Amino acid sequence: MKRLAALVPVLAAAAMAVPLSLATPAAAHAPCGTTASDKDSSSWGKRADGANQRSGSSTSCTVKGIAYSTHALDYHCYTVGNDGYTWTYLGNDATGVTGWVRDDLLSDGGSYVSCGF
């Protein structure tokens, strides 16, 4: 009986560790030049107020355009940048430019659909 009692804490610890090892990996940084398909089917009308649209999910990537509050934006998906922030790949309906915008610069926090990379 003592052996069984000694095993209970070990088994409980092992059971708690299993879900952690089965967790799915987080989304990865989109290097400069990365595009993404439109996986987010939410409606247009998202806004930004002078946010740079970049060629990747980093402030070191080239600025391709600027999204203003008068522009309608079409979210495609999001990823996590090396800076720890989430970034949304989007199309700017007013300019036709696609690019990455950091989610804290978007009116509603960006896309909720992962790009999957």
Secondary structure, DSSP 8 states (H G I E B T S, - for coil): -HHHHHHHHHHHHHHHHHHHHT---------TT----------S-B-BSSEEEESSSSTTS-EEEEE-TTS-EEEEEEEE-TTS-EEEEEEETTT--EEEEEGGGBTT----SB---
